[in-house]
Amino acid sequence: MPTRRERASKRPSCRVLSRHDEPSGLPISHARFETSVRSMPREESRWPPASNSPQTAAPLELDIPRWTLHDRAMPRILFLVFGAVGVATLSYACASDDSGGTGGAGTTTGAAGGGPDASDAPIDTAPTCTDGVKDGAETDVDCGGGTCPPCAEGKACGGAVDCIDGVCAGTCQPATCTDGVKNQAELGVDCGGSCPPTYHGTGCVQGTAGSQVCSSFAPRDAGVDDAGVLMFTVEISWNAAGGNGFVDYAMVYGPNDTVINSQGIVGGSAINVCTSGAHKETFDLPLGDAYTYKIWHANCINPNACSGCGYDVVVAEGGPFGVAEDPCP
């Protein structure tokens, strides 16, 4: 087995060929190997050679070119070219991103296919009802004008529609129970809710034979019976024809055929009038507006008495009358 020194002595030697060593005048960039290996027999061209081969390899000549000035500058030129291309590509990509894209997938501020940046959108300066400024059709700051909510009391207005309570007199007025407007939780115009009830039926109603009935009522101050029912006062007047064995009496007839005497007692006995001439009977009745009255005349058995009379006939009547609370429309 050959020693290390013997193997080293058999390795081919190398030397660098200069441009002046080029025998054929070919460009230096074409490497050429000069070795005696080409001329060796096939068996002797193996490397490493067989241990029993007595030949020694010829020196191996490697044609390693030396770079010219042009060859050394080429990498720098390529570096500059590719660098410029990269910078241009990056600049184009950034410009496309700022403008919202040009038909691609879009960016965070532009829609797919391109769109304006939200920061470039025009500022909306149209009047609103929350901008703290009297503008647009508003009659006062952020109210009225038909486009904003109605204004509160004391705010400027151009009409009832501009006010919460529907009352305008240059400025919005507070609601009352006499303003002719349904407001402040009223059930009807100026009635119900916080407004006191109103009543109808007071005054006088003419009956037959010169008779008359008059009703009066003072809201909130009217009399109240034991059951807590509001009462109104009725006064019936006529020309009585009592005396000399005759009597007159007045009776009132209410809903459901109720009979009330001239003392206001339901189902009570008649109160005879034994005198002649103008006469009045005054008493209280529960609120209602469907009452009627009749004046009766009777003949008594004892001419000097005011009782035990019969043959009753109606000599005057009238109605309906009464006082009742106004309904809310």
Number of C-alpha atoms within 10 A of each C-alpha: 7 10 8 8 8 10 13 11 12 16 16 16 14 14 11 12 19 12 15 7 10 13 7 6 9 11 10 17 12 10 13 15 15 15 17 14 18 11 10 14 9 9 10 17 14 11 12 11 17 12 9 8 9 9 11 12 20 17 16 16 17 16 21 17 16 14 11 9 8 8 11 11 11 11 11 10 11 11 11 12 11 11 12 12 11 12 11 11 11 12 11 11 12 11 11 17 17 14 16 23 23 15 12 12 13 18 19 13 17 19 16 15 13 19 16 14 15 11 8 7 8 7 7 6 7 8 15 16 17 11 12 12 14 17 17 15 14 25 23 22 18 23 28 27 21 12 14 19 16 24 26 20 17 14 19 22 26 17 17 20 18 28 27 21 22 21 23 21 12 13 21 25 21 17 18 16 19 11 15 14 18 19 22 17 12 16 16 16 16 25 23 20 14 14 17 12 16 14 15 15 21 19 14 17 17 16 20 14 13 11 23 20 25 18 20 19 22 12 14 10 8 14 18 15 12 7 6 8 13 20 21 23 21 23 16 26 19 23 17 23 20 20 18 16 18 26 26 28 22 25 22 23 18 20 11 6 9 11 17 20 20 24 17 18 15 15 11 13 13 16 17 19 20 19 17 15 9 11 15 16 17 15 15 20 25 18 19 18 18 15 19 18 25 20 24 20 23 23 21 20 14 13 13 12 15 23 18 11 18 13 9 15 13 13 17 19 23 20 20 16 23 28 24 20 14 13 13 13 9
